[in-house]
Amino acid sequence: MSDADAGANDNPEMTTVTLKVPQAFLDDLDATWRAEDFPSRSEFMRWALRDAVKHPSFSRRGWKDIATSEHQRRTGEGETYSSDEIRARLDENADDGE
């Protein structure tokens, strides 16, 4: 976590943002921040949003591919790829400007 996280609750410039998500997604989000040892859901969300803003080179298509793959893995519909195959695909996407 960055220095921006330190004392975030004491920062008078913090603004509350309301976000609606499906319950299943919220359950996954809560499991993730707990497993990753974040102190709160808000800290995890700030970290995730900050990462998305600071590193926008990872494309929306890339996120969609990850979500699709995760769904396919969970439902047994997906294929298995080696780490080399995944790296090659990520390199291809980077070359395409995605």
C-alpha positions as CSV (number, residue, x, y, z in Angstrom):
1,M,0.0,0.0,0.0
2,S,1.2,3.5,-0.6
3,D,1.7,6.5,1.6
4,A,-1.6,7.8,0.5
5,D,-3.3,5.1,2.5
6,A,-1.7,6.2,5.7
7,G,-4.1,8.2,7.7
8,A,-6.7,8.2,5.0
9,N,-9.5,8.2,7.5
10,D,-8.1,11.4,9.0
11,N,-8.0,13.2,5.6
12,P,-10.8,15.8,5.5
13,E,-10.6,15.8,1.7
14,M,-11.9,12.2,1.5
15,T,-15.2,11.8,-0.3
16,T,-17.6,9.0,0.0
17,V,-18.5,7.2,-3.2
18,T,-21.5,4.9,-3.5
19,L,-21.0,1.9,-5.8
20,K,-23.6,-0.7,-6.6
21,V,-22.4,-4.2,-7.4
22,P,-24.0,-7.7,-7.6
23,Q,-23.9,-9.5,-4.3
24,A,-21.8,-12.4,-5.7
25,F,-19.2,-9.8,-6.8
26,L,-19.2,-8.2,-3.4
27,D,-18.7,-11.6,-1.8
28,D,-15.7,-12.2,-4.0
29,L,-14.4,-8.7,-3.3
30,D,-14.7,-9.2,0.5
31,A,-13.0,-12.6,0.3
32,T,-10.2,-11.1,-1.7
33,W,-9.4,-8.1,0.6
34,R,-9.5,-10.4,3.7
35,A,-7.3,-13.0,2.0
36,E,-4.8,-10.3,0.9
37,D,-4.8,-8.9,4.5
38,F,-6.1,-5.4,3.8
39,P,-7.4,-3.7,6.9
40,S,-10.8,-2.9,5.3
41,R,-12.9,-3.1,2.1
42,S,-12.4,0.6,1.6
43,E,-8.6,0.3,1.7
44,F,-8.7,-2.5,-0.8
45,M,-11.0,-0.5,-3.1
46,R,-8.7,2.5,-2.9
47,W,-5.7,0.3,-3.8
48,A,-7.5,-1.3,-6.7
49,L,-8.8,1.9,-8.1
50,R,-5.4,3.6,-7.7
51,D,-3.7,0.7,-9.4
52,A,-6.2,1.0,-12.3
53,V,-5.6,4.7,-12.7
54,K,-1.8,4.5,-12.4
55,H,-1.4,1.6,-14.7
56,P,-4.0,2.0,-17.4
57,S,-2.0,0.1,-19.9
58,F,-3.8,-3.0,-19.0
59,S,-6.8,-2.8,-21.3
60,R,-10.5,-3.2,-20.7
61,R,-10.4,-6.2,-23.1
62,G,-7.7,-7.7,-20.8
63,W,-10.0,-7.4,-17.8
64,K,-12.9,-8.9,-19.8
65,D,-10.7,-11.8,-20.8
66,I,-9.8,-12.4,-17.2
67,A,-13.4,-12.2,-16.1
68,T,-14.5,-14.6,-18.9
69,S,-11.7,-17.0,-18.1
70,E,-12.6,-17.0,-14.4
71,H,-16.2,-17.7,-15.2
72,Q,-15.2,-20.5,-17.5
73,R,-12.9,-22.0,-14.9
74,R,-15.6,-21.9,-12.2
75,T,-18.2,-23.5,-14.5
76,G,-15.9,-26.1,-16.0
77,E,-16.3,-24.6,-19.5
78,G,-12.8,-23.2,-19.8
79,E,-9.6,-24.4,-21.3
80,T,-6.3,-24.8,-19.5
81,Y,-3.3,-22.8,-20.7
82,S,0.4,-23.0,-19.7
83,S,2.1,-19.9,-18.3
84,D,4.1,-19.6,-21.6
85,E,0.8,-19.5,-23.6
86,I,-0.6,-16.8,-21.3
87,R,2.6,-14.7,-21.6
88,A,2.5,-15.0,-25.4
89,R,-1.1,-13.9,-25.5
90,L,-0.4,-10.9,-23.2
91,D,2.5,-10.0,-25.4
92,E,0.3,-10.1,-28.5
93,N,-2.3,-7.9,-26.8
94,A,0.4,-5.4,-25.9
95,D,1.6,-5.3,-29.4
96,D,-1.9,-4.6,-30.6
97,G,-2.1,-1.6,-28.4
98,E,-4.9,-3.1,-26.2
